[in-house]
Amino acid sequence: MIRVVGNRTRAAIIRSRRITGLAPDVIAELVAELGPLWHERHQAVLTSRPRRRAVRAGAKHKLVFIDRLLATLVHL
């Protein structure tokens, strides 16, 4: 089960080098560099195909971008 973490938990994960293996400033650089690219790609995927459902009728994202990035870093 995937749970969205709160801001406190997210901040604790970012501060803990033992969890991600990276310093907080490196994670901030990754977010600044990859965030806009991820957003552009996500928007391109959404606009590249015809809509099957009404706006806001589909499944909701469980994880925001920073949570997806942290999950990837922890997994690596």
MOPAC internal coordinates of N, CA, C and O (Angstrom, degrees):
PM7 1SCF
backbone

  N    0.0000 0     0.00 0     0.00 0    0    0    0
  C    1.4440 1     0.00 0     0.00 0    1    0    0
  C    1.5284 1   108.95 1     0.00 0    2    1    0
  O    1.2310 1   120.59 1   -46.88 1    3    2    1
  N    1.2816 1   116.48 1   133.12 1    3    2    1
  C    1.4634 1   122.21 1   179.20 1    5    3    2
  C    1.5224 1   108.26 1   -99.38 1    6    5    3
  O    1.2310 1   121.36 1   -50.49 1    7    6    5
  N    1.3311 1   115.00 1   129.51 1    7    6    5
  C    1.4615 1   120.35 1   176.79 1    9    7    6
  C    1.5153 1   109.01 1  -118.98 1   10    9    7
  O    1.2310 1   121.05 1   -39.70 1   11   10    9
  N    1.2883 1   115.59 1   140.30 1   11   10    9
  C    1.4562 1   119.96 1   174.86 1   13   11   10
  C    1.5251 1   107.11 1   -76.49 1   14   13   11
  O    1.2310 1   120.53 1   -51.53 1   15   14   13
  N    1.3257 1   116.59 1   128.47 1   15   14   13
  C    1.4580 1   119.82 1  -179.08 1   17   15   14
  C    1.5148 1   109.99 1   -87.27 1   18   17   15
  O    1.2310 1   121.17 1   -24.96 1   19   18   17
  N    1.3163 1   115.37 1   155.04 1   19   18   17
  C    1.4556 1   120.63 1   177.96 1   21   19   18
  C    1.5174 1   111.13 1   -80.08 1   22   21   19
  O    1.2310 1   121.25 1    -6.64 1   23   22   21
  N    1.3151 1   115.22 1   173.36 1   23   22   21
  C    1.4630 1   120.34 1  -178.89 1   25   23   22
  C    1.5195 1   112.25 1   -62.07 1   26   25   23
  O    1.2310 1   120.02 1   142.93 1   27   26   25
  N    1.3353 1   117.57 1   -37.07 1   27   26   25
  C    1.4664 1   120.39 1   178.82 1   29   27   26
  C    1.5187 1   111.42 1   -63.52 1   30   29   27
  O    1.2310 1   120.72 1   133.55 1   31   30   29
  N    1.3160 1   116.23 1   -46.45 1   31   30   29
  C    1.4605 1   120.44 1  -179.83 1   33   31   30
  C    1.5168 1   110.43 1   -64.10 1   34   33   31
  O    1.2310 1   120.45 1   136.00 1   35   34   33
  N    1.3188 1   116.74 1   -44.00 1   35   34   33
  C    1.4649 1   121.08 1   178.78 1   37   35   34
  C    1.5265 1   110.26 1   -60.26 1   38   37   35
  O    1.2310 1   120.18 1   136.11 1   39   38   37
  N    1.3204 1   117.26 1   -43.89 1   39   38   37
  C    1.4646 1   121.05 1   179.43 1   41   39   38
  C    1.5249 1   111.07 1   -63.89 1   42   41   39
  O    1.2310 1   120.17 1   141.41 1   43   42   41
  N    1.3376 1   117.28 1   -38.59 1   43   42   41
  C    1.4693 1   120.53 1   178.61 1   45   43   42
  C    1.5251 1   110.93 1   -65.36 1   46   45   43
  O    1.2310 1   120.48 1   140.92 1   47   46   45
  N    1.3152 1   116.69 1   -39.08 1   47   46   45
  C    1.4680 1   120.42 1   178.65 1   49   47   46
  C    1.5257 1   109.98 1   -66.06 1   50   49   47
  O    1.2310 1   120.34 1   136.95 1   51   50   49
  N    1.3093 1   116.96 1   -43.05 1   51   50   49
  C    1.4624 1   120.57 1  -179.42 1   53   51   50
  C    1.5270 1   110.70 1   -64.79 1   54   53   51
  O    1.2310 1   119.97 1   139.91 1   55   54   53
  N    1.3319 1   117.67 1   -40.09 1   55   54   53
  C    1.4675 1   121.00 1  -179.38 1   57   55   54
  C    1.5203 1   113.06 1   -70.23 1   58   57   55
  O    1.2310 1   119.88 1   153.41 1   59   58   57
  N    1.3246 1   117.83 1   -26.59 1   59   58   57
  C    1.4588 1   121.19 1  -174.61 1   61   59   58
  C    1.5213 1   110.89 1   -86.64 1   62   61   59
  O    1.2310 1   120.87 1   -72.99 1   63   62   61
  N    1.2994 1   115.95 1   107.01 1   63   62   61
  C    1.4644 1   121.15 1   179.25 1   65   63   62
  C    1.5305 1   110.85 1   -67.96 1   66   65   63
  O    1.2310 1   120.18 1   155.46 1   67   66   65
  N    1.3206 1   117.26 1   -24.54 1   67   66   65
  C    1.4667 1   121.21 1   179.82 1   69   67   66
  C    1.5271 1   111.77 1   -67.30 1   70   69   67
  O    1.2310 1   120.15 1   150.96 1   71   70   69
  N    1.3048 1   117.33 1   -29.04 1   71   70   69
  C    1.4682 1   120.56 1  -177.40 1   73   71   70
  C    1.5255 1   111.18 1   -81.32 1   74   73   71
  O    1.2310 1   120.13 1   131.41 1   75   74   73
  N    1.3214 1   117.35 1   -48.59 1   75   74   73
  C    1.4690 1   120.51 1  -174.82 1   77   75   74
  C    1.5196 1   113.55 1   -98.14 1   78   77   75
  O    1.2310 1   120.21 1   156.59 1   79   78   77
  N    1.3307 1   117.21 1   -23.41 1   79   78   77
  C    1.4551 1   120.45 1  -176.62 1   81   79   78
  C    1.5174 1   113.09 1    82.64 1   82   81   79
  O    1.2310 1   120.25 1  -175.66 1   83   82   81
  N    1.3293 1   117.13 1     4.34 1   83   82   81
  C    1.4646 1   121.40 1  -178.48 1   85   83   82
  C    1.5232 1   110.37 1  -128.07 1   86   85   83
  O    1.2310 1   121.13 1   -29.26 1   87   86   85
  N    1.3146 1   115.44 1   150.74 1   87   86   85
  C    1.4605 1   121.07 1   175.63 1   89   87   86
  C    1.5310 1   109.28 1   -73.16 1   90   89   87
  O    1.2310 1   120.23 1   -27.10 1   91   90   89
  N    1.3311 1   117.16 1   152.90 1   91   90   89
  C    1.4706 1   120.15 1  -179.87 1   93   91   90
  C    1.5270 1   114.01 1   -56.04 1   94   93   91
  O    1.2310 1   120.00 1   143.95 1   95   94   93
  N    1.3353 1   117.61 1   -36.05 1   95   94   93
  C    1.4692 1   118.54 1  -179.73 1   97   95   94
  C    1.5256 1   111.68 1   -69.70 1   98   97   95
  O    1.2310 1   119.88 1   150.11 1   99   98   97
  N    1.3232 1   117.83 1   -29.89 1   99   98   97
  C    1.4695 1   121.10 1   176.31 1  101   99   98
  C    1.5278 1   109.59 1   -69.54 1  102  101   99
  O    1.2310 1   120.59 1   139.32 1  103  102  101
  N    1.3290 1   116.47 1   -40.68 1  103  102  101
  C    1.4703 1   120.22 1   177.36 1  105  103  102
  C    1.5255 1   109.85 1   -63.45 1  106  105  103
  O    1.2310 1   120.28 1   139.79 1  107  106  105
  N    1.3247 1   117.07 1   -40.21 1  107  106  105
  C    1.4707 1   120.65 1   177.62 1  109  107  106
  C    1.5244 1   111.01 1   -62.03 1  110  109  107
  O    1.2310 1   120.38 1   140.07 1  111  110  109
  N    1.3296 1   116.88 1   -39.93 1  111  110  109
  C    1.4659 1   120.35 1   176.97 1  113  111  110
  C    1.5253 1   111.13 1   -64.22 1  114  113  111
  O    1.2310 1   120.47 1   138.64 1  115  114  113
  N    1.3398 1   116.71 1   -41.36 1  115  114  113
  C    1.4654 1   120.17 1   178.03 1  117  115  114
  C    1.5219 1   111.20 1   -61.88 1  118  117  115
  O    1.2310 1   120.79 1   136.71 1  119  118  117
  N    1.3270 1   116.10 1   -43.29 1  119  118  117
  C    1.4686 1   120.04 1   179.12 1  121  119  118
  C    1.5219 1   110.12 1   -62.71 1  122  121  119
  O    1.2310 1   120.49 1   136.25 1  123  122  121
  N    1.3297 1   116.68 1   -43.75 1  123  122  121
  C    1.4689 1   120.30 1  -179.57 1  125  123  122
  C    1.5227 1   111.78 1   -65.50 1  126  125  123
  O    1.2310 1   120.58 1   145.50 1  127  126  125
  N    1.3295 1   116.51 1   -34.50 1  127  126  125
  C    1.4633 1   120.28 1  -177.70 1  129  127  126
  C    1.5294 1   112.38 1   -83.30 1  130  129  127
  O    1.2310 1   120.37 1   135.71 1  131  130  129
  N    1.3224 1   116.89 1   -44.29 1  131  130  129
  C    1.4618 1   120.55 1  -173.95 1  133  131  130
  C    1.5244 1   113.89 1   -89.17 1  134  133  131
  O    1.2310 1   120.00 1   154.22 1  135  134  133
  N    1.3213 1   117.61 1   -25.78 1  135  134  133
  C    1.4636 1   121.05 1  -177.58 1  137  135  134
  C    1.5192 1   113.59 1   -55.32 1  138  137  135
  O    1.2310 1   119.60 1   126.02 1  139  138  137
  N    1.3315 1   118.38 1   -53.98 1  139  138  137
  C    1.4660 1   119.31 1   179.29 1  141  139  138
  C    1.5324 1   113.05 1   -62.59 1  142  141  139
  O    1.2310 1   120.33 1   143.44 1  143  142  141
  N    1.3302 1   116.98 1   -36.56 1  143  142  141
  C    1.4689 1   119.93 1   178.37 1  145  143  142
  C    1.5246 1   110.91 1   -65.52 1  146  145  143
  O    1.2310 1   120.78 1   136.59 1  147  146  145
  N    1.3374 1   116.12 1   -43.41 1  147  146  145
  C    1.4625 1   120.14 1   178.85 1  149  147  146
  C    1.5248 1   109.92 1   -62.76 1  150  149  147
  O    1.2310 1   120.46 1   136.76 1  151  150  149
  N    1.3386 1   116.72 1   -43.24 1  151  150  149
  C    1.4597 1   120.76 1  -178.97 1  153  151  150
  C    1.5314 1   111.26 1   -62.87 1  154  153  151
  O    1.2310 1   120.21 1   136.14 1  155  154  153
  N    1.3236 1   117.21 1   -43.86 1  155  154  153
  C    1.4702 1   120.84 1   178.06 1  157  155  154
  C    1.5216 1   111.08 1   -61.17 1  158  157  155
  O    1.2310 1   120.51 1   134.61 1  159  158  157
  N    1.3254 1   116.63 1   -45.39 1  159  158  157
  C    1.4629 1   120.59 1  -179.88 1  161  159  158
  C    1.5278 1   110.61 1   -64.11 1  162  161  159
  O    1.2310 1   120.62 1   137.49 1  163  162  161
  N    1.3106 1   116.43 1   -42.51 1  163  162  161
  C    1.4616 1   121.24 1   179.40 1  165  163  162
  C    1.5303 1   110.54 1   -61.41 1  166  165  163
  O    1.2310 1   120.29 1   135.60 1  167  166  165
  N    1.3263 1   117.04 1   -44.40 1  167  166  165
  C    1.4591 1   120.56 1   178.41 1  169  167  166
  C    1.5264 1   111.42 1   -65.43 1  170  169  167
  O    1.2310 1   120.29 1   142.37 1  171  170  169
  N    1.3359 1   117.05 1   -37.63 1  171  170  169
  C    1.4630 1   120.89 1   178.50 1  173  171  170
  C    1.5229 1   110.94 1   -64.13 1  174  173  171
  O    1.2310 1   120.47 1   139.73 1  175  174  173
  N    1.3172 1   116.70 1   -40.27 1  175  174  173
  C    1.4673 1   120.44 1   177.97 1  177  175  174
  C    1.5238 1   109.90 1   -64.52 1  178  177  175
  O    1.2310 1   120.48 1   138.15 1  179  178  177
  N    1.3205 1   116.68 1   -41.85 1  179  178  177
  C    1.4642 1   120.08 1  -179.21 1  181  179  178
  C    1.5263 1   112.47 1   -65.21 1  182  181  179
  O    1.2310 1   120.12 1   143.34 1  183  182  181
  N    1.3317 1   117.37 1   -36.66 1  183  182  181
  C    1.4633 1   119.90 1  -176.71 1  185  183  182
  C    1.5260 1   113.21 1   -89.93 1  186  185  183
  O    1.2310 1   119.93 1   171.03 1  187  186  185
  N    1.3245 1   117.74 1    -8.97 1  187  186  185
  C    1.4640 1   119.95 1  -175.62 1  189  187  186
  C    1.5255 1   113.42 1   -81.04 1  190  189  187
  O    1.2310 1   120.20 1   166.52 1  191  190  189
  N    1.2979 1   117.23 1   -13.48 1  191  190  189
  C    1.4667 1   119.10 1  -177.54 1  193  191  190
  C    1.5243 1   109.69 1  -129.45 1  194  193  191
  O    1.2310 1   120.60 1   -25.16 1  195  194  193
  N    1.3161 1   116.45 1   154.84 1  195  194  193
  C    1.4662 1   118.46 1   179.77 1  197  195  194
  C    1.5317 1   111.00 1   -69.13 1  198  197  195
  O    1.2310 1   121.35 1   -30.72 1  199  198  197
  N    1.3034 1   115.02 1   149.28 1  199  198  197
  C    1.4630 1   121.47 1  -179.23 1  201  199  198
  C    1.5257 1   110.14 1   -72.23 1  202  201  199
  O    1.2310 1   120.84 1   -46.13 1  203  202  201
  N    1.3419 1   115.99 1   133.87 1  203  202  201
  C    1.4655 1   121.18 1   177.75 1  205  203  202
  C    1.5243 1   112.12 1   -95.81 1  206  205  203
  O    1.2310 1   121.15 1   152.23 1  207  206  205
  N    1.3216 1   115.40 1   -27.77 1  207  206  205
  C    1.4633 1   120.24 1  -176.94 1  209  207  206
  C    1.5217 1   109.44 1  -127.83 1  210  209  207
  O    1.2310 1   121.51 1   -11.28 1  211  210  209
  N    1.3092 1   114.72 1   168.72 1  211  210  209
  C    1.4625 1   119.99 1   176.45 1  213  211  210
  C    1.5270 1   109.64 1   -67.15 1  214  213  211
  O    1.2310 1   120.92 1   -18.62 1  215  214  213
  N    1.3102 1   115.85 1   161.38 1  215  214  213
  C    1.4614 1   120.70 1   178.12 1  217  215  214
  C    1.5249 1   109.04 1   -58.14 1  218  217  215
  O    1.2310 1   120.61 1   -46.07 1  219  218  217
  N    1.3223 1   116.44 1   133.93 1  219  218  217
  C    1.4713 1   125.56 1   179.63 1  221  219  218
  C    1.5257 1   113.85 1    67.77 1  222  221  219
  O    1.2310 1   119.16 1  -165.38 1  223  222  221
  N    1.3286 1   119.20 1    14.62 1  223  222  221
  C    1.4583 1   121.23 1  -179.15 1  225  223  222
  C    1.5212 1   112.63 1   -92.03 1  226  225  223
  O    1.2310 1   119.62 1   165.17 1  227  226  225
  N    1.3152 1   118.34 1   -14.83 1  227  226  225
  C    1.4599 1   121.43 1  -177.29 1  229  227  226
  C    1.5156 1   113.00 1   -84.49 1  230  229  227
  O    1.2310 1   121.60 1     5.41 1  231  230  229
  N    1.3110 1   114.55 1  -174.59 1  231  230  229
  C    1.4582 1   121.14 1   179.06 1  233  231  230
  C    1.5296 1   110.25 1   -65.85 1  234  233  231
  O    1.2310 1   121.13 1   -35.37 1  235  234  233
  N    1.3062 1   115.44 1   144.63 1  235  234  233
  C    1.4589 1   120.74 1   179.32 1  237  235  234
  C    1.5259 1   109.35 1   -88.30 1  238  237  235
  O    1.2310 1   120.50 1   -34.62 1  239  238  237
  N    1.3230 1   116.65 1   145.38 1  239  238  237
  C    1.4604 1   120.37 1   175.79 1  241  239  238
  C    1.5169 1   108.94 1   -66.95 1  242  241  239
  O    1.2310 1   120.66 1   -45.27 1  243  242  241
  N    1.3122 1   116.35 1   134.73 1  243  242  241
  C    1.4571 1   120.71 1   177.24 1  245  243  242
  C    1.5212 1   111.17 1   -84.45 1  246  245  243
  O    1.2310 1   120.25 1   149.13 1  247  246  245
  N    1.3236 1   117.13 1   -30.87 1  247  246  245
  C    1.4545 1   121.08 1  -175.94 1  249  247  246
  C    1.5249 1   110.91 1  -122.53 1  250  249  247
  O    1.2310 1   120.71 1   -44.31 1  251  250  249
  N    1.3102 1   116.24 1   135.69 1  251  250  249
  C    1.4610 1   121.04 1   173.25 1  253  251  250
  C    1.5265 1   107.89 1   -82.24 1  254  253  251
  O    1.2310 1   120.16 1    -7.56 1  255  254  253
  N    1.3271 1   117.30 1   172.44 1  255  254  253
  C    1.4623 1   121.00 1  -173.74 1  257  255  254
  C    1.5229 1   112.95 1   -55.75 1  258  257  255
  O    1.2310 1   119.92 1   132.30 1  259  258  257
  N    1.3264 1   117.76 1   -47.70 1  259  258  257
  C    1.4654 1   119.70 1  -176.69 1  261  259  258
  C    1.5263 1   110.69 1   -62.66 1  262  261  259
  O    1.2310 1   120.06 1   143.22 1  263  262  261
  N    1.3328 1   117.49 1   -36.78 1  263  262  261
  C    1.4665 1   120.30 1   177.68 1  265  263  262
  C    1.5246 1   110.94 1   -67.18 1  266  265  263
  O    1.2310 1   120.11 1   142.17 1  267  266  265
  N    1.3173 1   117.39 1   -37.83 1  267  266  265
  C    1.4694 1   120.59 1   176.71 1  269  267  266
  C    1.5262 1   110.82 1   -64.80 1  270  269  267
  O    1.2310 1   120.52 1   138.66 1  271  270  269
  N    1.3334 1   116.62 1   -41.34 1  271  270  269
  C    1.4601 1   120.87 1   178.33 1  273  271  270
  C    1.5256 1   110.60 1   -64.11 1  274  273  271
  O    1.2310 1   120.04 1   134.86 1  275  274  273
  N    1.3250 1   117.54 1   -45.14 1  275  274  273
  C    1.4655 1   120.59 1   179.35 1  277  275  274
  C    1.5241 1   111.37 1   -63.58 1  278  277  275
  O    1.2310 1   120.05 1   139.46 1  279  278  277
  N    1.3236 1   117.51 1   -40.54 1  279  278  277
  C    1.4682 1   120.16 1   177.71 1  281  279  278
  C    1.5252 1   110.68 1   -61.78 1  282  281  279
  O    1.2310 1   120.31 1   140.32 1  283  282  281
  N    1.3221 1   117.01 1   -39.68 1  283  282  281
  C    1.4666 1   120.76 1   177.59 1  285  283  282
  C    1.5209 1   110.87 1   -64.75 1  286  285  283
  O    1.2310 1   120.15 1   135.74 1  287  286  285
  N    1.3222 1   117.32 1   -44.26 1  287  286  285
  C    1.4640 1   120.88 1  -179.81 1  289  287  286
  C    1.5255 1   111.58 1   -64.45 1  290  289  287
  O    1.2310 1   120.20 1   139.99 1  291  290  289
  N    1.3157 1   117.22 1   -40.01 1  291  290  289
  C    1.4664 1   120.55 1   178.44 1  293  291  290
  C    1.5180 1   109.85 1   -66.30 1  294  293  291
  O    1.2310 1   120.50 1   140.59 1  295  294  293
  N    1.3262 1   116.66 1   -39.41 1  295  294  293
  C    1.4690 1   120.85 1  -179.42 1  297  295  294
  C    1.5229 1   111.76 1   -65.78 1  298  297  295
  O    1.2310 1   120.49 1   142.40 1  299  298  297
  N    1.3219 1   116.66 1   -37.60 1  299  298  297
  C    1.4596 1   120.31 1  -179.12 1  301  299  298
  C    1.5029 1   109.69 1   -69.59 1  302  301  299
  O    1.2310 1   120.10 1   180.00 1  303  302  301

